[in-house]
Amino acid sequence: MGKFYRYKLPPWLRQVIFTIEKCTLPLMIYQIVRTLIIPTTLDVLLTGIFVGLFFAFYLEWF
């Protein structure tokens, strides 16, 4: 399977990916603070998803 090149995607899909990438860090920080204050199972699950998504963008897997 070849490498995923985001710049070969249609412009509208590239814009969606860039927008999600920019929103990931503030959402992750908010979710970590919320999990530290009131840790529920859903909060821990969402925190894991946001952290994984942030590192996927950081390592340029998407």
RADA-V659238 format. One record per pair of residues at least 6 apart in sequence whose ideal C-beta (glycine too) atoms are under 6 Angstrom apart, sorted by the first residue. I is the first residue (numbers start at 1). J is the second residue. Records with the same first field share a line. If there is no record, write none. Layout:
I=J + J
This chain:
6=17
21=57
24=53 + 54
27=50
28=50 + 54
31=46 + 47 + 50
32=47
34=43
35=43 + 44 + 47
56=62
